Amino acid sequence: MTGMTEYIIVGAILFALGLVGFMSRRNLIVMFLSTELMFQGVVVNVVAMARHHGNLEGQAFAVFLLAIAAVEAGLALGMVVMLYRRRGTLDAEVWSAMRG
């Protein structure tokens, strides 16, 4: 039986890997996937806390978070495709200059 500490460590590692990937990459798809990795780290921590306290509210909240992540993934991928069609690149530096 694994304790809560192992789950918290796994969640923190997932979040840290996602944060490093988001901060170090310039490709929009890699940045999006890194954001999803951070989100999954948070979900693992929510489930670990719910299991530790012995209630189902945290696990229900984790299912709600996963549903939100699925919707966010669909919207973000649609936006990435639209951005690629408009400029022909997924480099975040190209998109950082906004027209006013």
C-alpha positions in Angstrom: 0.0 0.0 0.0 1.5 3.3 -1.0 1.1 6.3 1.1 0.0 9.8 0.3 3.7 11.0 0.1 4.4 9.0 -3.1 1.3 10.4 -4.9 2.2 14.0 -3.9 5.8 13.5 -5.1 4.5 12.1 -8.5 2.1 15.0 -8.8 4.9 17.5 -8.0 7.2 15.9 -10.5 4.5 16.0 -13.2 3.8 19.7 -12.4 7.6 20.6 -12.4 8.2 18.8 -15.7 5.3 20.6 -17.3 6.5 24.0 -15.9 10.0 23.4 -17.3 8.6 22.4 -20.7 6.3 25.4 -20.8 9.1 27.9 -19.9 11.8 26.4 -22.1 10.0 25.7 -25.4 8.7 28.1 -28.1 6.5 25.7 -30.0 2.9 26.3 -29.3 2.0 22.5 -29.3 4.8 21.7 -26.8 3.6 24.6 -24.6 0.1 23.3 -24.8 1.2 19.7 -23.9 3.3 21.1 -21.0 0.2 22.9 -19.7 -1.7 19.6 -19.8 1.1 17.9 -17.9 0.9 20.5 -15.2 -2.9 20.0 -15.1 -2.5 16.3 -14.6 -0.1 16.8 -11.8 -2.7 18.9 -10.0 -5.3 16.1 -10.6 -3.0 13.5 -9.1 -2.6 15.7 -6.0 -6.3 16.2 -5.7 -7.0 12.5 -5.8 -4.2 11.8 -3.3 -5.7 14.3 -0.9 -9.2 12.8 -1.3 -7.8 9.3 -0.7 -6.0 10.5 2.4 -9.0 12.1 3.9 -11.3 9.2 2.9 -14.0 11.1 1.1 -15.2 11.1 -2.5 -15.6 14.8 -3.0 -12.0 15.2 -4.1 -12.3 12.3 -6.5 -15.5 13.8 -8.0 -13.7 17.1 -8.3 -10.8 15.3 -10.1 -13.3 13.8 -12.6 -14.7 17.4 -13.1 -11.2 18.7 -13.7 -10.6 15.9 -16.3 -13.7 16.9 -18.1 -12.6 20.5 -18.2 -9.2 19.4 -19.4 -10.8 17.5 -22.3 -12.8 20.6 -23.4 -9.7 22.8 -23.0 -7.7 20.4 -25.1 -10.3 20.5 -27.9 -10.4 24.3 -27.9 -6.7 24.8 -27.7 -5.9 22.4 -30.5 -8.5 24.1 -32.7 -6.8 27.4 -32.0 -3.4 26.0 -32.7 -4.6 24.7 -36.1 -6.1 28.1 -36.9 -2.9 29.9 -35.9 -0.8 27.6 -38.0 -3.0 28.2 -41.0 -2.8 31.9 -40.6 1.0 32.3 -40.3 2.4 28.9 -41.3 4.5 28.6 -38.1 3.9 27.5 -34.5 6.8 29.6 -33.0 5.5 31.6 -30.0 7.9 34.4 -30.8 6.1 35.1 -34.1 2.8 35.4 -32.2 4.1 37.5 -29.4 3.9 40.7 -31.5 0.3 41.7 -31.4 -1.2 44.1 -33.9 -3.1 47.1 -32.4 
